[in-house]
Amino acid sequence: MGECYIYDHVRTPRGKGKKDGALHEVTALQLASQVLENLRDRNDLDTKLVDDVVLGCVDPVGEQGGNIARIAVLNADYADTTAGVQINRFCASGLEATNMAAAKVMSGEADMAIGGGVESMSRVGMGASGGAWSSDPEIALKSYFTPQGIGADMIATKYGFSRDDVDAYAVESQKRAANAWEKGYFKNSVISVKDVNGLTILDKDEHLRPDATMQSLAALQPSFSALGEFAFDGVATDRYPELESITHVHHAGNSSGIVDGASGVLLGTKEAGEGLGLKPRARIRAMASIGSEPCIMLTGPADVSRKALKKAGMEVGDIDLYELNEAFASVVLRMMQSLDIDHEKMNVNGGAIAMGHPLGATGGMILGTVLDELERRDLNTALVTLCVGAGMGTATIIERI
Amino acid sequence: MAYENFGFEVDGDGIALITWDMPDRSMNVLSQGSMGDLADIIEKIVGDDAIKGAVLTSGKSAFCAGADLSMMGGQAGSGDGSQSKEERVKALYENNLKFNMLLRRLETCGKPVAAAVNGTALGGGLEVTLACHARIVGDNPKTQLGLPESKVGLLPGGGGTQRLPRLIGAAAALPLLLQGTALKPAKAVEMGIATKLVKPGEEVAEAKAWLKEALSQEKVKLGKRGPEVLPAAIQPWDREGYRIPGGGPQDKGGSQVFTIGNAQLQKNTHGNYPAQTYIMQAVYEGIQVPMEAALRIETRYFTKLLMDPRSKAMIRSLFLSMQELSKGARRPAGVPKFEVKKLGILGAGMMGAGIAYVSAQAGMDVVLLDTDQANAEKGKAYSEKLLDKAISRGKSTEEKKAALLAKIKPTTSFDDLDGCDLVIEAVFENREIKAEVTKKSEPKLAENGIYGSNTSTLPITGLAEASAKPENFIGIHFFSPVDKMQLVEIIMGAKTSEETLAKAMDYVAQIRKTPIVVNDSRGFYTSRCFGTYVSEGIQMLAEGIKPAIIENVGKMTGMPMPPLALNDEVSLDLGYKVRQQTKKDLGDKYVEGPADSLIEKMVVDLGRVGKKAGKGFYDYPEDGKKRIWPGLEELVGSNKSTEDVDIEELKKRFLYIQALEASRCFEEEVVTDVRDADVGAILGWGFAPWAGGPLSLIDMVGADNFVKECDALAQKYGDRFKPGALLRDMAAKGESFYTRFAPQKEKAAA
């Protein structure tokens, strides 16, 4: 199996995923196209050499439907020969897309490929693509379906994270993200989303709440207690009878924000990079995906990290920086608890609680974020992972050259 | 042309009046004969140009109460063994699809058909009307409209799972289907199930009026290439552009209905009830496709249910056996019918007050006696409270209340008992007090009168020693709250006569409850078996299993309440006293277990005796839900979580320990009829209804398998799991309770 190198990555800023968000007036196609255009232009890429573009998208319907990756390739004026494919690993789609693109490179199918993702949550609502899991009684009953938020609350209950624990984590995420923005840690990778005249619509993440405090978060009502009481807590205790009841601790302030955005990671063989005069920034050391128990749903990151570490022949301590998508605070707290990871190594520049989680795009974004940070700190290895709907995890280990 | 089960005449306007009126039956039921006639009638309507439309009504006071469940019971389960399973499944599917396609033929016959619903239409009865183009319903307070199949483990297999949601939307239809709710006519019209509410007696005339209006309309093309038909002859779901109210499963609102509905189903049934699961699936899958395909889907799930042993057990216990027992199947024959006109009740506590209420409601004169007039009055006030509640819900009136209260005489004088046909003693569980009141009241009984004791624990034979006529002395054990609990456990003392039994059963029939008959023993049948469930929970606690697991698994077995919460309700000191008594009685033979010291700690050292004290296994905060006492895990040293236990094994322990006790009661002839054992368990202590009762559960597992599993449990958890000789014999012979002890139907009183 060949090696795959990371040559570059960009992401859009994350716009608030509502009608008053700055990116609401920008189509999902534009978000994806501008990422591709930026990757091409800043690397002086001959797009004929890009074999494939793999984009994650979780609700691929409407304007995001019908294989948006190929349509974005066409819209970004890449060579006709560049293929495109849209994939869906729910919240890990962006990382899975990168892994698939990397796998194409490693296997020899592609010499150069782009992985990443796009999601306009303000334009195509979360859940718009439907699906059988929650509504088809055949599978919903068999697998004890509960919504993710209830799963996150189950993790907090089962593994002993209090409301203060999850709120404190959220406050820290906001602080770290604000600090990173202030010091310009993201500036090389965040592109400006432009209008048809080339004027900037948005150049900074819109969702941050740097002034969040324990007090301000304490005022927020838990989001899932009513739904839980009404129906799902009873499902949860059937699946996890050791829990007398579910303590609902998550709310808008300690869960990932709903945002719009897109990401892209440029990958290729050593030879392909050399041909284009590009300098490899890191190599993909290991990749993995795993299924985990679907009712609690969000415990996959620890499992898949162990799997990826094993494939890489590494230990938890061999990783310099960890990046786990902040879908919910308890998900991160649980992975740190399970693998005994110091918070100082985890999500060092904040995460989706502060900046938002544009479902299909996030994986590509956080892979890039941690690569930039490895370079800034001059460290070597990072593990990127996300929890995934229906009980899965996806992970990638990268190593600087 | 004449039909066996239907009248058929065509009036001058070309409207056929089809009157369902099965010969020699008080009620119309869906039978092969009725269906055959209906098929012929539909073809007649289709083929006869002189017929423009039709009205379908009933010649009985009810429209139709549905399928004959005894026939269903025969269809269900294992069959007669002459066919392979595959053949049976195929035959069931095809047979049931035929009925569905017959109703499909009715609704697509091209001519408008109105149902004139002149009385109750349940199950298949309502399904027939749903396949008509209009339902004109008489506003009769006795009329019930509904699809109750799920209550006995079935699903509506005549298109009910398809037409009801198409008519009123899945959100409104699912609760009716899943819970089997029956509606009054006005409510059915309000919900859009029935077309029009009319005065009772005018159903046919109004249905004809509806038809005349329908016949005056311009014909339209049915589909793109279809024939021209009257718009009224097309069901809404067969019309161009039809959308299901509230949206289907792939629409946002519609999908939520299922997402939430699935979760509530799991929460409420814990996956124990296949009927409810299959109803959800039939609706979810069926409403996304055209009607013919939808009916095939429904029939597939219906067939799958009929093959499920749980459905067979539920039909048998919850419907057939319950009905047989309620009708007096266990009443000794040859004793003239006895009627209680005057009833004496000794003790106006909770139980006495409840017995007074249900008896006065049945029209008896009730003397409610207590040692203190204020107590007696308080007992009567209980009826007043219940009646006020009923009035506030529109279920009774001030006149009815006054009439009922006038029938209850609170007193302290034994002389008031003079001429009672029955005296029921409901005083404290104390032999001396009981003996005293027996002696005082017995002489007051009417010449034919009998004496009943509502004791729940003290053996009847012993109590009867205080009686001058022990042959007239019987146990009549009610359950609390008396007005809600359907079961009465009748206990035969050693000397109780068959005649007394017959009389006691006639009394139970008067108050419209369901009797079971058991023989004397400590705890009789229900209290004895029920106790094992709670004890097993305490046993698990003592083993170090986390209390939340015990409680959740208890719920998951289908028991109405988790064991520790239940113990809090009945109070721990009661159990403690029973244990102390048993210890005393058994002496050296008593095996002290970890549960003993646990209960002692809770009761004696901590005073945590249960809900009445505000603290037991749970804490009961004044504002808010009860929570498991946080100190409990430390007290017992809980160290076993889900990784350390097998949840399926815990479930089995809960269910098998009860089933074993029931089988011991059967072996010891405390219970002698399988129906008594199963129905008594479900109605008496809420034994998992999905299993059809403890003996049905053993039959379902198979005696051989059950004995093996219990032996394994006995190895791990103690001798209480050791099966008795009867079970071992059944296992060896490959017998089941319902084959070895098949109830003799001919014994039933006429």
Chai-1 contact restraints between the chains, C-beta under 6 A:
chainA,res_idxA,chainB,res_idxB,connection_type,confidence,min_distance_angstrom,max_distance_angstrom,comment,restraint_id
A,G130,B,Q250,contact,1.0,0.0,6.0,A-B,restraint_1
A,S134,B,T259,contact,1.0,0.0,6.0,A-B,restraint_2
A,S135,B,P249,contact,1.0,0.0,6.0,A-B,restraint_3
A,S135,B,S255,contact,1.0,0.0,6.0,A-B,restraint_4
A,S135,B,F258,contact,1.0,0.0,6.0,A-B,restraint_5
A,S135,B,T259,contact,1.0,0.0,6.0,A-B,restraint_6
A,D136,B,Y284,contact,1.0,0.0,6.0,A-B,restraint_7
A,P137,B,N262,contact,1.0,0.0,6.0,A-B,restraint_8
A,P137,B,M280,contact,1.0,0.0,6.0,A-B,restraint_9
A,P137,B,Q281,contact,1.0,0.0,6.0,A-B,restraint_10
A,P137,B,Y284,contact,1.0,0.0,6.0,A-B,restraint_11
A,E138,B,Q281,contact,1.0,0.0,6.0,A-B,restraint_12
A,A140,B,N262,contact,1.0,0.0,6.0,A-B,restraint_13
A,L141,B,N262,contact,1.0,0.0,6.0,A-B,restraint_14
A,L141,B,Q266,contact,1.0,0.0,6.0,A-B,restraint_15
A,A231,B,I260,contact,1.0,0.0,6.0,A-B,restraint_16
A,A231,B,A263,contact,1.0,0.0,6.0,A-B,restraint_17
A,A231,B,Q264,contact,1.0,0.0,6.0,A-B,restraint_18
A,A231,B,K267,contact,1.0,0.0,6.0,A-B,restraint_19
A,F232,B,A263,contact,1.0,0.0,6.0,A-B,restraint_20
A,G234,B,K267,contact,1.0,0.0,6.0,A-B,restraint_21
A,V235,B,A263,contact,1.0,0.0,6.0,A-B,restraint_22
A,V235,B,Q266,contact,1.0,0.0,6.0,A-B,restraint_23
A,V235,B,K267,contact,1.0,0.0,6.0,A-B,restraint_24
A,T237,B,N552,contact,1.0,0.0,6.0,A-B,restraint_25
A,D238,B,H270,contact,1.0,0.0,6.0,A-B,restraint_26
A,D238,B,M556,contact,1.0,0.0,6.0,A-B,restraint_27
A,P241,B,I549,contact,1.0,0.0,6.0,A-B,restraint_28
A,P241,B,N552,contact,1.0,0.0,6.0,A-B,restraint_29
A,P241,B,V553,contact,1.0,0.0,6.0,A-B,restraint_30
A,E242,B,K546,contact,1.0,0.0,6.0,A-B,restraint_31
A,E242,B,A548,contact,1.0,0.0,6.0,A-B,restraint_32
A,E242,B,I549,contact,1.0,0.0,6.0,A-B,restraint_33
A,E242,B,S641,contact,1.0,0.0,6.0,A-B,restraint_34
A,E242,B,T642,contact,1.0,0.0,6.0,A-B,restraint_35
A,E244,B,A548,contact,1.0,0.0,6.0,A-B,restraint_36
A,E244,B,I628,contact,1.0,0.0,6.0,A-B,restraint_37
